[in-house]
Amino acid sequence: MQIRLAEFIRATPQGEQAQAILRKCVHCGFCTATCPTYQLLGDELDGPRGRIYLMKQMLEGAPPTPSTQLHLDRCLTCLGCETTCPSGVQYGRLLEIGREIAAAKVTRPLPDRIWRRLLTELCTSAAFGPALRLGRILRPLLPRTLKDKIPAPQPAGAWPRRKHERRMLLLAGCVQPSLMPNVNFATARVLDALGIELIVPPEATCCGAIRHHTSDQRGALKEARRNIDAWWPHLEAGAEAIVLNASGCGAMVREYAHLLAEDVAYAAKARRVSDAVSDLAELLPPLLEPHYVRLGTSRPERVVFHPPCTLQHAQRIRGTVEALLRASGATVLPFRDAHLCCGSAGSYSLLQPRIAEALRQRKLEALMAVKPDVILSANVGCLSHLSSGARIRVQHWIEWLDARLTNSTLQM
């Protein structure tokens, strides 16, 4: 695709990157076949190819309109199109640039601005925990969209106290410690059983994804730098890896090297941090391999694993969780359209509830069609979104494994 950059972005890092990405696009349209919003809405401008044309027009100087912004907003950033694209178009990075341009040139309606700001600030601050507790009290009075996002409290169990020579870092997350604390506690217990101690620096909280995907690039970079500063002393002292149990956070932290590439003070540190990221799906299989025989003796269970888009498309980690679950004694059930987004997409389900609910319904129909005992996933957003509409248990796969290890009495 040929493009002539407008003066405002010519000879800038953003412009050069956008130009290189666009030149790879050959208009083939393969991406539309795996785009959830195109399949749901049937509008070319709500698919990757149509959005690429809109962004090309902006980059060439055409003023974006509220309609332009709406079509970009409707993108889930699931990156299924990148998995499908035969030309290697980095659509996600192009979308970051396009959304930032649109945000700078289109004034959103005041209610929209207030809602986005409230959502961003609440989810990324210490106020989220108290707000969640208040929301549970007021849940019967809340609109259904918000009510669905407030799960009942879940017991987290005990955090392991043993010390180990092997040490790794864990990102606590912004909403996860209050919304689903059991996920972090289960992660710590599993790694403790395998001889690894988890360190959770209190300064490292939100990965920056929420701000990043709502065009608050300044705020996202601030959070990235804060996390790097919190992790750096531990990496220097010998921590082996930064463990991520939320695939959305893993995808974001892997992007630190790219996002801070022009920051002289942080570029090298960001590269090391990104290289140190290890999703649980990467970390655990070799560690658990000696224990699969014992794990397989526990009661078999029919499970279905929903792979989040941030795991299968953004991080390109596919099949490893399913293989681990099978080796641990589960019957893993395949289901249709596993490559499609469930509609959560971080804050998307609150900003675009109609589309998100339609996609959730499709996903749950596919998951329930195979009659599982439990639905497993790997990201706090997907878990919250699916559980609000599911009729059976929905949990993180590390919780399932934690219970399995407990029942098998694995001791190191």
Secondary structure, DSSP 4 states (H G I P E B T S, - for coil): ------TTTTTSHHHHHHHHHHHH-----GGGGG-HHHHHH--GGGSHHHHHHHHHHHHTTPPP-HHHHHHHHT-----HHHHH-TT---HHHHHHHHHHHHHHH-PPPHHHHHHHHHHHHHHTSTTHHHHHHHHHHHGGGS-HHHHTT-PPP----PPP----SEEEEE---SSHHHH-HHHHHHHHHHHHHTTEEEE--TT----SHHHHHTT-HHHHHHHHHHHHHHHHHHHHTT---EEESSHHHHHHHHTHHHHTTT-TTTHHHHHHHHHHEEEHHHHHHHHHGGGHHHHTTSPPEEEEE---HIIIIIS---SHHHHHHHHTTEEEPP-TTTTS--S-TTTHHHHSHHHHHHHHHHHHHHHHTT--SEEEES-HHHHHHHHTT-SSEEEEHHHHHHHHHHHHT---
